[in-house]
Amino acid sequence: MSYAFPPYIIILSGDPSVDRFPLKETSVTTNIDGIDIEEGDIMALGDHGMLAVGKSVDAVALDAMKEMLDEECELVTIYYGADVSEHEADTLRAQAQEQYPDKEIELQYGGQPIYYYLISAE
């Protein structure tokens, strides 16, 4: 699979108390791209729609990577947000590196206020 620009995974909080969260529809049960989403779910959105949904940020990130990464991908960069500690982000990086030993997995502080992670694959 080749992209004109690197694909991205955006991990969003479905917590309706986050007032800057751009997808308010997650405060109720809904369905996007054939995936059921309940209040409080974590979502991973990619360039072409919903990649994964679940209750755990790390599990959703790893599930989304499984959907997104292919043999052509060599580099995965995980940008962690303001609400994620460096330790939490490094735990995800280690899990991703274990799951994808043939990929270079980089970790960068992005500091984004809404998204737990922005993940790019090149």
C-alpha positions in Angstrom: 0.0 0.0 0.0 1.5 3.3 -0.9 0.4 6.8 0.2 1.2 10.2 -1.2 1.6 11.3 2.4 2.4 9.1 5.4 -0.8 7.6 6.9 -1.7 8.7 10.4 -3.6 7.2 13.3 -5.3 9.6 15.7 -6.2 8.2 19.0 -9.2 10.1 20.5 -10.9 10.0 23.8 -14.6 9.3 23.7 -15.0 10.9 27.1 -17.9 13.4 26.8 -16.4 15.5 29.6 -13.5 16.6 27.3 -15.0 19.8 26.0 -12.6 20.3 23.1 -13.2 16.8 21.8 -14.2 17.2 18.1 -16.5 14.1 17.9 -19.2 14.8 20.4 -21.3 11.9 18.9 -19.3 9.5 21.0 -21.2 10.6 24.1 -23.9 8.3 22.8 -23.8 4.9 21.1 -23.2 5.2 17.4 -21.8 3.4 14.4 -19.0 4.8 12.2 -17.6 2.9 9.2 -19.5 -0.2 10.4 -17.9 -0.1 13.9 -20.1 0.2 16.9 -18.9 3.0 19.3 -20.1 3.4 22.8 -19.7 6.3 25.2 -16.2 6.4 26.7 -14.7 4.3 23.9 -11.2 5.1 22.5 -11.1 5.5 18.7 -8.3 5.3 16.1 -9.0 7.3 13.0 -6.8 6.9 9.9 -6.7 8.5 6.5 -9.4 6.3 5.2 -11.7 6.1 8.2 -12.1 4.2 11.5 -9.3 1.8 12.2 -10.1 0.5 15.7 -12.3 1.1 18.7 -12.0 -0.2 22.3 -11.6 0.6 26.0 -7.8 0.6 26.2 -5.6 3.3 24.6 -2.7 1.0 24.0 -4.8 -1.9 22.7 -6.6 0.4 20.2 -3.2 1.9 19.1 -1.8 -1.5 18.5 -5.0 -2.7 16.7 -4.9 0.3 14.5 -1.2 -0.3 13.7 -2.1 -3.8 12.6 -4.7 -2.3 10.2 -2.3 0.3 8.9 1.2 -1.1 8.6 2.3 -3.2 5.7 5.7 -4.6 4.4 6.6 -1.3 2.7 6.5 0.6 6.0 9.9 1.0 7.6 9.4 3.8 10.1 6.6 4.3 12.7 6.7 7.5 14.7 4.5 7.8 17.8 3.8 11.4 19.0 2.4 11.3 22.5 0.1 14.0 23.8 -0.1 16.2 26.8 -2.2 13.8 28.8 0.2 10.8 28.3 3.3 10.4 30.4 6.6 9.5 28.9 6.5 6.2 30.7 3.1 5.3 29.2 4.3 6.3 25.8 7.5 4.3 26.1 5.4 1.3 27.2 3.4 1.6 23.9 6.6 2.0 21.9 8.0 -1.2 23.5 4.8 -3.1 22.8 4.9 -1.9 19.2 8.5 -2.8 18.7 7.9 -6.3 20.1 4.9 -6.7 17.7 6.8 -5.2 14.7 10.5 -6.1 15.1 11.2 -5.3 11.4 10.0 -1.7 11.8 11.9 1.2 13.4 9.6 2.6 16.1 10.4 6.2 17.2 8.8 8.1 20.1 8.4 11.8 20.2 6.7 14.2 22.5 4.0 16.0 20.5 2.2 17.7 23.4 -1.1 17.7 21.6 -3.9 18.6 24.0 -6.8 16.5 22.7 -5.3 13.3 21.2 -3.5 10.7 23.2 -1.3 9.8 20.2 -0.7 10.7 16.6 1.0 7.8 14.9 2.6 8.1 11.4 3.9 5.3 9.2 6.4 5.8 6.4 
